[in-house]
Amino acid sequence: MKYDFIVIGSGAIGSSISYELANREFSVCRVGNTDRSNSASKAAGAMNGCFGEITQGLLASQHGKLKLDMDCIAKNLWPTWEKRLSNSSGNDKPLFTAEGTHIILNTAGMKEVDSLNYDTIEQSLIHYSVPYSTIDPREIQWLNPNDLVRPLRALYIPDEHAVNSDLLLKKLDAAFIKEGGTIIEENAQCVLVENGKAIGVKLLNGECLQANKVIVAAGVNSLELLCNLPEISKRIPPIFAGYGVSILVRVPEGKKLPTSVIRTPNRAFACGLHCVPRGERILYLGATNILAEKPRKHALISDVQFLLDCALEQLDINLYDAEILSIQVGNRPIPADGFPLIGPCDDTNIWLVTGTYRDGLHQSPLLANYIANSLTGVENSQINLEDFNPIRPPLAGLPRELIVKETVQQMFATGYEYRWDIKPYWLPLLDKGLTENYQALIESLHPHFTPPPELVAFSYLYESMRQKLHAYYGVWS
């Protein structure tokens, strides 16, 4: 059989695109194991938040503001999306697990990162006329932190929620099948190419599938599938793995869960500390984010210990008697310039949809509709994402002169969250050393192109990352 479309990837984005195309009565085959081991979607807190994710750095460029526009549009799509999935799957179990989002500003970070991002969130809520309220942190009844890191300020966003990511993926699978889609429980090896155009997909077991067009939404592994098109793939920003750990716990009998998402502002290259109620005494705790040379399959003890320490210290000191149900590992796809890869790969009949970093699951209804429209000649009136076309020179985020300063501050913020005890006279020395090292790294990579702060920090540690950045920058020099 030759399909209209093959979608590679069983995460939230790939599954949503597959469902949307099948719902429009195209023949669609989705490739990828449904156990979704180490995928970003399976390990996600699944917060339907956009203003809770805002940072000063995000709003420093037009491309960052475009990402915020994507989040805002996606947030408004979720109520209808949830109803569609319930109707198509036949599963009417509620998908939403939280009522609003509390954002707390505590003393576990530093003013140059946490306070600045908190203020940016509040200013953005005002600018976009989004309803919110400032509250006394003591009014958040479930919150019971160590007084040494107690929250100083808090606000509540009533229309930012969360979904059960495990249930979402199950509904997407069932809905896709009910709409006539085909699921192949095998991962892809590569996209098959003939005369420069995709003709199908080769699976790891050697089987080959045919299609008119191929959509690659395989997260951190996406570019590896384009190995038969080296002249195309080398012009696409390389993707790095943002390895993260989250933990599901069950609170003791009689202990209440929070009713809302509770989180700190984004800090230290990560998505802030957060907890999300999942019902039936289950609480999600997340999440770390460390750039790795390649995707990780298992959690490091140091990251599990850090996350649990943060949860007990900053959220509830009585969580020590909760049961650990699972330790989840996910790998977020982070492009070299920090912006998503969305659109066609020239005229190869290949479409790439990845690189969404922390936003993929939240943006999945928007991306499903956008890609389905683009593939079938329907106008996308809500938003234009051509700036995120995969084949591109690096997009600019923060101005180059601020990248080093931001990287140093984020590294310091990590130390403060670890509760380091550094004497004041050491700070200028550490600042000077890190600044000089990061500045030298940036200058060695390219005269003008500059990676985002998290890539500066971690490519300083890993030669393989520097090589990928240098090769990509060289193509566009």
N, C-alpha and C positions, 0 to 999 in steps of 0.2 A: 504494500500500500504506500502511496505517496501522499503525505499530509500537506495541508495548506501551510501549516506552521509547526515547527518543532521548537519548544521552549526548554532550554537547558537550565535547570535549577529548580529545587523544590522548596526554597525558602518563601517568605511572605511575598516578595516581589514576583518571582517566577510563577508561583502558584496563583497569584492574583491576575497576572497577565494571561495565563493559560485559561483561567475561568472566564475572564472577560471575552476573550476571543471565541471560546466554545459557546458562550451565551449568545454570541452574534452569529452562531450557526456555521462556523468554520470548522474544518477537521483539524484537530490540535492534538499533538503528542507532547507530553511533559516527561522529561528525562531527569532522573535523579532519585536516590534512595529516600524513602519517606521517614527513615529514622532520624535524618537530618543531624547526624553527629557533628558536633563542633560548629554548627552554623550559628550565625548571629541571631537569626530569628528565634531559634529554639531557646537560646539563653537570655533573650531580651526581657526587660521589664515591661515592655509594650505600653509605655506611657503615651497617651494621645496628647502630648504636650508640644507646644511650639514656643510660647513665650517663656515657659520654664526652662527652655534650653538656650535662651539667648545669652550671648556674651558680647562684650565690647568689640572683640576681634571680629566676630561674625558680621557686625554692622559697619565695619570699616571699609567695605567694598561693595560695589553694585552686585557682584556675584553672590556675596554673603546675604545681601538683602533679597536676592532672588530665591535663595534657599529658604529664607523666612516666609516669603510669599507662597512657596510650595507647601510649607508646613501649615500655614493658615488655611489654604484651600483644602488640604487633606483633612484637617480637623473638621471642617464643615461637611465633608463627604461621609464620615464614619456612621452616623445614624442610619442613613439610607443603605450604605454598604452592608451594615450588620443585618438589616431586614432582608436584603437580597440573598445574602449567604444563608440565613435561616430558612428562607423559602426554598431555595435551590437544594440545600443539603437535607432538608427535612428535620433538621436539628434546631429546636427552638430554645435550647438552653441559653440563658443570658450570657452575652459575650463581655459586657462591661463589668468591671470588678471594683471600681472606686468612684467616689463622688467628689470631684474636684481635686485640686492640688494645693497643698500648703508648701510654700517655699520659706525656709528658715535661714537666717544669717547668724551663724554661731562663731565662736572664737577659735575654732579648730584650723582656720586658714589664715589668710593675711589680707590686709585692707586693699593692697594693690591688685588682688585677684578677686577674692570673694565679695568684698564690699563694693567694688567697682562693677562686678557683674550683677550683683543684686540691684544696685541703683539703675543699671542699664535695663534690667527686666522691668522695673517699675516705670521708668520713663517710657519704655516701648508700649506698655499697657495703656498708658495715658495717651500716647501719640496715636495709637490705633483704636482708641475708644473702646477698649475691651473691659468688661466689668471685672472688678476685683475689689478686695477690701484689705486694708492693713489691720492687723490684729496683734494683741499681746500674745507672745509665744506661750504664755501660761494658760491660754484658753484652748490650746490644742491638747485635749484631755489625755490622749494616749501617750503623748510624748513625755519621756521621763529620763533625760540625759544626766550624765555626770555634771555636777555644777561647775567643774573646771572648764567645760566646753559648752555651757548652756547657751541657747539662742538669745540674741539681743533684739532681733527684729523678725517679723514674719508677715507674710501676706497670703491671701487665699484667692485662687483663681477658680471660680465655680464651674467653668465649662471646659476644663482640661482634666481628662479622666485617665483610665487605663483599661486594657483588655487582657483577657487570659490568652497568652500567646499559644499555649498548647491547644486550647479549644479552637482558636482561630485557625490554626493549621489543619486540624481535623475537619473543620467545617469547609475549608477551601478544598481539601481532597474530595470530600463527599459531594460538594457542589459541582466540582469539575466533572466527576464521573457521571452525575445525574444529567449534566448538560451534554453528554456524549463524548467527553474527552477520554484520551488514553494515557495511562500512567505506566511508564517503563521503570521498574525497580532496579535500575542499573545506572551508574554514573557514566558520564561521557568521557571519552578519551580525547576527541578533537572534532572540529567541524570539518566535514569533507568538502573539498574545493575542486572545481573543474573549470579551467579557463578563467580563473580569477573570481569565480562566483560560487557561493555555497550551494551544494546540492543535497546536503543532509548531514548526518551525525554518525560518527563511529563510536560505539560503546566500548567500555573496558573489556567486555567479554568477546570482542571482535565483531559483534553483529553491527550491521550498517542499516540506518534508517534514511529514507528519502523525504525531502520537503522542498517547497517552493522558497520558503524563507526560514531563517534560523534566528531565534532571539536568545542571546546569551545573558543569563541572569544568575550566574553561578558564584556571586560574591568574590572572595579573594582569589578564587581559582579561575576567574573568567578569562583573563588574557592568555593563560596556558592553553586554552582550547583553540586559540587562533594560531597555533604553531605552523599551520600550512600557509599562513599569510604573513611572513616576517616583515615585508615592506609596509604592511598596514600596522601591525602590532607595535613596531618600534616607534611609530608616531603617536601612540596613545600613552597618556601618563601611566607609568607603572603603578601597580596596586600593591600596597603593603598591608600586612595583617595587624589589626588592632586586637591583640589577644585580651580577652576579658573574662572575669570570673563573677558569677552570681550564685546565690545560695537560696534554696527553698527550705523553710523551717516550719514546724508545726508548734504553735504555742500551747501551753498546758490547758487542760480542761478548765473552763470557767474564766479564762483570761480573754479579754476582748481584743479584736483586731482594730487597727485604725480604719476609719471609714473612707479616708482620702489617701491619695499619694502624699508622702512627706519626703521632701528632698532639699538638698542644699543647691546653690548655684553650681554650674559647671566649674570644675577646678582641676588644675594639674593635668591637662590633656584628657580628662575623663568626663563622665556625665554626672559628676557630683554623687554624693552618697544619697541613696533613696530606698524607701521601702514601699511595697505595693501590696495591698490585700488581695488574696486570691480566693477567699471564702473557705469554709470548712476548716477554720483555725490555721490556714496556710498563709504564710507571709513570705513575699519575695524580697530579698536583700541584694542590692547591687550598687554599683558594679565597678570593677577595676578596668583599666585600659592601658595596656603597655604594648608599644610597637615591637613586633618580633620579626626575626629574619624570615621565618616561615610560619604558617598556621600551627598552632599548638593543639594537641589532643587532650592533654591532661593539665589539671591545675597544679601550680606550685604551692607548696606549704606556705611560703612567705606571703603569697597573695591571699590565700584563704585566711590566714591569721590576721593580716591587715584589715580585710573586709569585716571580719567578725569583731575585731577590736573597735573599728569605727562604728559599727552598728550598736554595740553595747555602750560605748562611750557617748555617742552623739544622739542616739535615738531612744534607747530604753536599757537602763542598766540591769533590768530584770530579765532580759532575753537569755541570760545564761542557762535557764532551765528549759529553753525551747529545744525541740528535737530537730536535728539536721536530716532532712529527707533526701536532698540531692545537692551535689556541687556541680554546677553547669559551666561549661566552657564554650565560649563563642569567639569567632574571629570576624571582626568588623572589617569591611573593605575600605581602605583609605588610599585614595589616589595621591600622586606625587604633589599635586597642587591643592589638595584638600576638597576639591569640588567633584560632584558626581559625573559619571560617564553615561550619557543618555542620548541615544540616537543611532543613525545608520553609520556603518563603517564604509564610507564611500558607496560605490554601486555594487557591493559584493553580495547583496541579499542577506547580510548579517546585520542585526541590530544588537547593540550593547546596552544593558540596563544594570548598572552596578555602581560601586563607589559612593554609596549613600552614607557611609560612615555610621552615625548613630540614628539616622532618620529613616532607614529603609522600611521598617515595618509600619511606622506611622504614615509614611507617604505612599504605601502600596496601593490604596484605592485610586489615588491621583495618577500614579504611574501606569496602572493597568488601563485606565481610561485614555490617558495621553498616548500610550504606545499603540493601543488598539485603533484609536482614531488615525494616528500617523500611518499605520500599516494599511489602512483600508480607505484612505483618501477622505476622511472626515476632518473638518476644520477643528482645531483646538482653540476655542475662543477664550478659555479661562486663563491660559498662560502659555508663553512661548519659551521653550527650553533649548533653543538652538545654540545658545552660548555654551551649553554643556555637551555639545557634540563631542564624541570620544576622540576624534582625530583633531588635535589642537595643540598649539604651544601652551606652555603653562599659564593658567589664569592667575591674576594677581589678587591676593587677599590683603593682609596687612601691608602697609608700606615697608619696603626693604629696610629702611633705617630703624623701624620699630621691632623687627623680627627678633633681633638679638636680645633686646631689652625684655620682650615678652617671654622669650624662652627662659631667660635667667629667673624672672619672677615666678614662672610656673614651676621651675625646679625648686625654688625656695618654698613655694606653697606646698609642695609634696613633703618637704621636711617638716613644716609646721603641722601638717595633718598627722605625720608620724610622731608628733610631740617631741621633736628634737630639742635639745638643750644646748644651743650655741651661744657662746658669750658674745656680747655686742661688738667687741673689737675684732672678732673673726669675720663678721659679715662683710665689711668692705673688701677684705682679702679674697673671700670666696666670690664675691661679686666681680671683682677685677679678673680673677682667674677664669671663671666661666665665660665672662664677656669676651675676653681675648681668644679663648679657645673656639667659641661659637662663631666669632667674627672671622677667624682664620678659615674655619670650615666653609662658611658661606662663600668667601672669596675664592676658595679653591675649586668650588663646584662650577661657578659661572659668573661672569662680570655683572649680569643683570637678573637672571632668573634666580628666585629664592624660594626654597621650600617653606611650608608652614612651620610654626614653632615645634610641634611634636616630632616632625621629621628632622629638624635640626638637632634636637636633643638626642634622638635615638640613632640617627645616622652617624653621629659623632662616635658612637660605640661600635657600630657595625660597618665593616668595610663593604659588605655586599650591598647594603643600602646606598652607600655613596657611589658605588659602581653603576647601579641602575639609574640613579639620578643623573650622573655625569653622562651616561650614554643617551638618555632621553633629551637632556639639554643640548647635547651635541647635534642631534638630528635637527633641532629647530634654531640653531645658531646661524 
